Amino acid sequence: MKIDIQKYDGGRNLMMGAGAIGLVGTLATIGGMFMADGRAAAFSYLFGFAYWGGLALASVVLLQIFQATQARWMVVLRRPVEIMAVTVTLFLILFIPIILGMKQIYSWVEPAANLPRETLKLLEHKKPYLNTAFFVARSFGYLLLATFVAQRLFGWSLRQDSTGDIQLTARQRRLGAGALPFTALMFSFAAFDWLMSLNPTWFSTIFGVYYFGGSFVSVLSLLVIVSDRARGKNLYGDYVTPEHIHNLGKLMLAFVCFWTYIGFAQFLLIWIAGLPEETPFYLVRMHGGWAAVSIFLIFGHFFIPFGLLLSRNLKRDSRRLSLVAFWVLLVHAVDIYWLVIPSLDPNALVLHWSLITAFVGIGGLSIAFAMWRIRGKFTVPVRDPYLADSLAYKQP
């Protein structure tokens, strides 16, 4: 089966529109950080960064997994994953406002003098790790590692479009497999630094896996939506069959269950141990308005998508599956909100205007960056040696 496709030259209006909205939203949020309620805007920016940055990092991991497992069925889907992965480059710049707002976001930067003596003593003990210079250096290190891997894999893939060199496939597979343990650790430590250190006296060894699980199922969901919508001139969606969509649906189901397993395991271990330095994280989220959000996540992030994704027919219908995927992306935003905002106000839900501007702003810039990277390039790896196998793929 041959592909009659040219380099993609569309999407200009989407790129310009998303870029304009993203720039306005991001600048409005950053401006809000220097207003009277600047602390709320700073937390909102972290919320948007953690959501979209998590998707970018998870895309890098997904691309590496595809390469490490030498999967042939997904070759036709690989280019959009590559594009989502290279958006991580943008977050090297988008991290700068977090540096500017660190004092507003992280209590360990300048601990209040009226904190309990034991808390101050513990923060002093953690200071060799939790200090501004090391935090910034680590964060840029995570993003640089992810950027290197994503750009390298994407660059080799684009070169193969021109040369057809099969050795480029071998290089992609070696880098995907060889760097995967390091990017997995990077993901976990990024979660520890950016999110778990919001509560510097609290810790969970599987918190990074929890953040990864939610981000990973969201990337799969985003890929489903893009594949459903990317139909038309020189777009790859016309070559995506129900067989490919079915596999994505099965992966969504698997990682909905994975996120739930990790979330329940984390809660169960902390509940059983009942240690005073661990339980406050959940005590805050089990009272008042936060309890309602916790209950919503149980049903919205597990029971609803799990029940829907059990249907084989739904998983083979890209339009219906994309509706479930949209729901998963929405609930993941609530999950990130649940992780971040209680540190701003543990007693009440915070619905600040900057939550919208941060989410739309960083999201708009991410979409614009992705469209910029795909314009002028093939939306399918046209000279990959296993493209024919992918196009002819049937469920085993």
C-alpha positions as CSV (number, residue, x, y, z in Angstrom):
1,M,0.0,0.0,0.0
2,K,1.5,3.3,-1.1
3,I,0.8,6.8,0.3
4,D,0.1,9.7,-2.0
5,I,0.9,12.6,0.3
6,Q,2.8,15.8,0.0
7,K,4.4,18.0,2.7
8,Y,1.8,19.7,4.9
9,D,1.4,23.4,4.2
10,G,-1.9,24.1,6.0
11,G,-2.8,25.0,9.6
12,R,-1.5,28.6,9.3
13,N,-4.7,30.1,10.8
14,L,-4.7,27.6,13.6
15,M,-1.0,28.3,14.4
16,M,-1.5,32.1,14.3
17,G,-4.7,32.0,16.3
18,A,-3.4,29.6,18.9
19,G,-0.2,31.6,19.2
20,A,-2.0,34.9,19.7
21,I,-4.4,33.5,22.3
22,G,-1.5,31.7,24.0
23,L,0.7,34.8,24.1
24,V,-2.1,37.0,25.5
25,G,-3.1,34.4,28.1
26,T,0.5,33.7,29.2
27,L,1.4,37.4,29.5
28,A,-1.8,38.1,31.4
29,T,-1.0,35.3,33.9
30,I,2.6,36.5,34.3
31,G,1.3,40.1,34.8
32,G,-1.1,38.8,37.4
33,M,1.9,37.5,39.4
34,F,3.0,41.1,40.1
35,M,-0.5,42.3,41.2
36,A,-2.1,42.3,44.6
37,D,-3.2,38.7,44.2
38,G,0.0,37.6,42.7
39,R,0.3,34.4,44.6
40,A,-2.8,33.0,43.1
41,A,-1.6,33.8,39.6
42,A,1.8,32.2,40.3
43,F,0.0,29.0,41.4
44,S,-2.2,29.2,38.3
45,Y,0.9,29.4,36.1
46,L,2.3,26.3,37.8
47,F,-1.0,24.5,37.2
48,G,-0.8,25.3,33.4
49,F,2.9,24.5,33.2
50,A,2.4,21.1,35.0
51,Y,-0.5,20.2,32.8
52,W,1.0,21.0,29.3
53,G,4.6,20.3,30.4
54,G,3.5,16.9,31.6
55,L,1.9,16.2,28.2
56,A,5.1,17.2,26.5
57,L,7.3,15.0,28.7
58,A,4.9,12.1,28.4
59,S,5.0,12.4,24.6
60,V,8.8,12.0,24.8
61,V,8.4,8.8,26.8
62,L,5.7,7.5,24.5
63,L,7.9,8.1,21.5
64,Q,10.8,6.3,23.2
65,I,8.5,3.3,24.1
66,F,7.4,3.0,20.5
67,Q,11.1,2.9,19.4
68,A,12.3,0.7,22.2
69,T,9.6,-2.0,21.5
70,Q,10.2,-1.8,17.8
71,A,6.5,-1.4,17.3
72,R,5.5,-1.5,13.6
73,W,1.7,-0.9,13.9
74,M,2.2,2.7,15.1
75,V,4.5,4.0,12.4
76,V,1.6,5.8,10.7
77,L,1.0,7.5,14.1
78,R,4.6,8.3,14.9
79,R,4.9,11.8,13.3
80,P,2.2,13.4,15.6
81,V,3.9,11.9,18.6
82,E,7.2,13.3,17.4
83,I,5.6,16.7,17.1
84,M,4.0,16.6,20.5
85,A,7.4,15.5,22.0
86,V,9.4,18.3,20.5
87,T,7.1,20.9,22.1
88,V,9.1,20.2,25.3
89,T,11.7,22.6,23.8
90,L,9.2,25.4,24.4
91,F,9.1,24.7,28.1
92,L,12.7,25.7,28.5
93,I,11.4,29.3,28.0
94,L,8.1,28.7,29.8
95,F,9.9,27.7,32.9
96,I,11.3,31.2,33.4
97,P,8.1,32.6,35.0
98,I,8.2,29.8,37.6
99,I,11.7,30.9,38.5
100,L,10.4,34.5,38.9
101,G,7.5,33.3,41.1
102,M,9.4,30.7,43.2
103,K,9.0,32.8,46.4
104,Q,5.3,32.9,45.9
105,I,4.9,29.3,45.0
106,Y,7.3,27.3,47.2
107,S,7.3,27.8,51.0
108,W,10.8,26.3,51.3
109,V,12.4,29.2,49.4
110,E,12.0,31.6,52.3
111,P,10.4,29.7,55.2
112,A,8.2,31.8,57.4
113,A,9.7,32.4,60.9
114,N,6.5,31.4,62.6
115,L,6.5,27.9,61.3
116,P,6.8,25.1,64.0
117,R,10.3,24.5,65.2
118,E,10.3,20.9,63.9
119,T,9.2,22.1,60.4
120,L,12.0,24.6,60.3
121,K,14.5,22.0,61.4
122,L,13.3,19.6,58.7
123,L,13.5,22.3,56.0
124,E,17.0,23.1,57.1
125,H,17.9,19.4,56.8
126,K,16.5,19.3,53.3
127,K,18.2,22.5,52.2
128,P,21.1,20.8,50.4
129,Y,18.5,19.5,47.9
130,L,15.7,22.1,48.3
131,N,17.5,25.3,47.4
132,T,16.8,27.7,44.6
133,A,20.0,27.2,42.6
134,F,19.9,23.4,42.6
135,F,16.1,23.4,41.9
136,V,16.6,25.6,38.8
137,A,19.6,23.6,37.6
138,R,17.8,20.3,38.0
139,S,14.7,21.6,36.2
140,F,16.6,22.9,33.2
141,G,18.5,19.6,33.3
142,Y,15.2,17.6,33.0
143,L,14.0,19.8,30.1
144,L,17.3,19.7,28.3
145,L,17.5,15.9,28.5
146,A,13.9,15.6,27.2
147,T,14.6,18.2,24.5
148,F,17.8,16.4,23.3
149,V,16.0,13.1,23.0
150,A,12.9,14.5,21.3
151,Q,14.9,16.7,18.8
152,R,17.3,13.9,18.0
153,L,14.6,11.3,17.3
154,F,12.6,13.9,15.3
155,G,15.6,15.0,13.3
156,W,16.6,11.5,12.3
157,S,13.0,10.8,11.3
158,L,12.9,13.8,9.1
159,R,16.2,12.9,7.5
160,Q,14.8,9.5,6.7
161,D,12.0,11.2,4.8
162,S,14.6,12.5,2.4
163,T,17.2,9.7,2.3
164,G,15.3,6.5,3.2
165,D,18.4,5.4,5.1
166,I,17.4,2.3,7.1
167,Q,20.3,3.0,9.5
168,L,18.3,6.0,10.8
169,T,15.7,3.5,12.1
170,A,18.3,1.6,14.0
171,R,19.6,4.8,15.5
172,Q,16.2,5.9,16.6
173,R,15.6,2.5,18.3
174,R,18.9,2.6,20.1
175,L,18.4,6.1,21.4
176,G,14.8,5.4,22.3
177,A,15.7,2.3,24.3
178,G,19.0,3.6,25.8
179,A,17.7,6.9,27.0
180,L,14.3,5.5,28.3
181,P,15.5,4.8,31.9
182,F,17.0,8.3,32.2
183,T,13.8,10.0,30.9
184,A,11.7,7.9,33.3
185,L,13.8,9.0,36.2
186,M,13.7,12.6,34.9
187,F,9.9,12.5,34.9
188,S,9.7,11.3,38.5
189,F,12.2,13.9,39.8
190,A,10.4,16.6,37.8
191,A,7.2,15.7,39.6
192,F,9.0,15.7,43.0
193,D,10.5,19.1,42.4
194,W,7.7,20.9,40.6
195,L,4.7,19.5,42.5
196,M,5.6,17.4,45.6
197,S,7.8,20.2,47.0
198,L,4.8,22.4,47.2
199,N,4.4,20.5,50.5
200,P,8.1,20.3,51.5
201,T,7.5,18.2,54.6
202,W,5.4,15.6,52.7
203,F,6.8,12.8,50.6
204,S,5.7,9.8,48.5
205,T,8.0,7.5,46.6
206,I,5.4,6.9,43.9
207,F,4.2,10.5,43.4
208,G,6.3,10.7,40.2
209,V,4.6,7.6,38.8
210,Y,1.2,9.1,39.7
211,Y,2.0,12.3,37.8
212,F,3.3,10.2,34.9
213,G,0.3,7.9,34.8
214,G,-2.1,10.9,34.5
215,S,0.0,12.6,31.9
216,F,0.6,9.4,29.8
217,V,-3.1,8.5,29.5
218,S,-3.7,12.1,28.6
219,V,-1.2,12.0,25.8
220,L,-2.8,8.9,24.4
221,S,-6.1,10.7,24.6
222,L,-4.7,13.7,22.8
223,L,-3.3,11.4,20.0
224,V,-6.8,9.9,19.5
225,I,-8.3,13.4,19.1
226,V,-5.7,14.6,16.7
227,S,-5.9,11.4,14.7
228,D,-9.7,11.8,14.4
229,R,-9.4,15.4,13.4
230,A,-6.3,15.2,11.1
231,R,-8.2,14.2,8.0
232,G,-7.9,16.0,4.7
233,K,-5.2,17.1,2.2
234,N,-1.7,15.8,3.2
235,L,-2.8,14.8,6.7
236,Y,-2.1,11.4,8.2
237,G,-5.6,10.8,9.6
238,D,-6.9,9.3,6.4
239,Y,-4.5,6.4,6.8
240,V,-5.4,5.7,10.4
241,T,-7.7,2.6,10.4
242,P,-10.0,1.3,13.1
243,E,-7.2,-1.2,13.9
244,H,-4.9,1.6,15.0
245,I,-7.6,3.4,16.9
246,H,-8.5,0.2,18.6
247,N,-4.9,-0.2,19.9
248,L,-4.9,3.4,21.2
249,G,-8.2,2.7,22.9
250,K,-6.8,-0.4,24.6
251,L,-3.8,1.6,25.8
252,M,-6.1,4.3,27.2
253,L,-8.0,1.6,29.1
254,A,-4.8,0.2,30.4
255,F,-3.4,3.5,31.7
256,V,-6.7,4.6,33.2
257,C,-6.4,1.5,35.3
258,F,-2.7,2.2,35.9
259,W,-3.4,5.7,37.2
260,T,-6.0,4.4,39.5
261,Y,-3.8,1.6,40.8
262,I,-1.0,4.1,41.6
263,G,-3.4,6.6,43.2
264,F,-5.0,4.0,45.3
265,A,-1.7,2.4,46.3
266,Q,-0.3,5.8,47.4
267,F,-3.4,6.5,49.4
268,L,-3.6,3.1,51.0
269,L,0.1,3.0,52.1
270,I,-0.2,6.5,53.7
271,W,-3.5,5.6,55.4
272,I,-2.2,2.4,56.8
273,A,1.0,4.0,58.2
274,G,-0.8,7.0,59.6
275,L,2.5,9.0,59.9
276,P,1.9,12.7,60.9
277,E,4.3,13.9,58.2
278,E,2.4,12.0,55.4
279,T,-1.3,12.2,56.3
280,P,-1.8,16.1,55.9
281,F,-1.7,15.8,52.1
282,Y,-4.8,13.7,52.1
283,L,-6.5,15.3,55.2
284,V,-6.6,18.6,53.3
285,R,-8.2,16.9,50.3
286,M,-10.8,15.0,52.3
287,H,-12.5,18.0,53.8
288,G,-14.6,20.9,52.6
289,G,-14.8,21.6,48.9
290,W,-11.6,19.6,48.2
291,A,-13.5,16.4,49.3
292,A,-15.9,16.9,46.4
293,V,-13.0,17.3,44.0
294,S,-11.5,14.0,45.3
295,I,-14.8,12.2,44.8
296,F,-15.1,13.6,41.3
297,L,-11.6,12.3,40.4
298,I,-12.5,8.8,41.6
299,F,-15.5,8.6,39.3
300,G,-14.3,10.9,36.6
301,H,-10.8,9.6,36.2
302,F,-11.6,5.9,36.7
303,F,-15.2,4.6,36.8
304,I,-16.6,6.7,33.9
305,P,-13.7,6.2,31.3
306,F,-13.2,2.6,32.5
307,G,-16.8,1.7,31.9
308,L,-16.9,3.3,28.5
309,L,-13.6,1.9,27.3
310,L,-14.7,-1.7,28.0
311,S,-16.7,-1.4,24.8
312,R,-14.9,-2.9,21.8
313,N,-17.1,-1.0,19.3
314,L,-16.4,2.3,21.0
315,K,-12.6,1.7,20.9
316,R,-12.8,1.1,17.1
317,D,-14.8,4.3,16.4
318,S,-12.5,7.3,16.4
319,R,-15.3,9.8,16.7
320,R,-16.8,8.2,19.8
321,L,-13.4,7.4,21.3
322,S,-12.3,11.0,20.9
323,L,-15.2,12.1,23.1
324,V,-13.9,9.8,25.9
325,A,-10.4,11.2,25.2
326,F,-11.7,14.7,25.6
327,W,-13.2,13.8,28.9
328,V,-9.9,12.2,30.1
329,L,-8.0,15.4,29.2
330,L,-10.6,17.5,31.1
331,V,-10.4,15.4,34.2
332,H,-6.6,15.4,34.1
333,A,-6.8,19.2,34.4
334,V,-8.9,18.7,37.5
335,D,-6.3,16.3,38.8
336,I,-3.5,18.8,38.3
337,Y,-5.7,21.4,40.0
338,W,-6.2,19.0,42.9
339,L,-2.4,18.5,43.2
340,V,-1.4,22.2,43.0
341,I,-4.1,24.5,44.3
342,P,-4.6,23.1,47.9
343,S,-1.2,24.4,48.7
344,L,-2.5,27.9,47.9
345,D,-5.5,27.6,50.1
346,P,-6.1,24.3,52.0
347,N,-9.5,25.5,53.4
348,A,-11.4,26.4,50.2
349,L,-11.6,25.9,46.5
350,V,-9.8,28.7,44.6
351,L,-11.4,29.7,41.2
352,H,-9.1,32.5,40.2
353,W,-9.3,34.1,36.7
354,S,-5.6,33.3,36.1
355,L,-6.4,29.6,36.1
356,I,-8.1,30.1,32.7
357,T,-5.5,32.4,31.3
358,A,-2.7,30.1,32.4
359,F,-4.3,27.0,30.9
360,V,-5.3,28.6,27.7
361,G,-2.1,30.6,27.4
362,I,0.4,27.8,27.8
363,G,-1.9,25.5,25.8
364,G,-2.2,27.9,23.0
365,L,1.6,28.4,22.8
366,S,2.1,24.7,22.8
367,I,-0.4,24.2,19.9
368,A,1.1,27.0,17.9
369,F,4.7,25.6,18.5
370,A,3.5,22.2,17.3
371,M,1.9,23.6,14.2
372,W,5.0,25.5,13.4
373,R,7.1,22.4,13.6
374,I,4.9,20.3,11.4
375,R,4.3,22.8,8.6
376,G,6.4,22.1,5.6
377,K,7.0,18.5,6.6
378,F,5.3,15.2,5.9
379,T,2.7,14.2,8.5
380,V,3.7,10.5,7.9
381,P,7.2,9.1,8.0
382,V,7.0,8.4,4.3
383,R,10.2,6.4,3.9
384,D,10.2,4.4,7.1
385,P,10.9,0.8,6.1
386,Y,7.9,-0.5,8.2
387,L,5.3,2.0,7.0
388,A,3.7,-0.6,4.7
389,D,3.4,-3.0,7.6
390,S,1.7,-0.3,9.7
391,L,-0.7,0.6,6.9
392,A,-1.7,-3.0,6.5
393,Y,-1.9,-3.7,10.2
394,K,-4.7,-6.0,11.5
395,Q,-5.5,-6.9,15.1
396,P,-3.8,-10.3,16.0
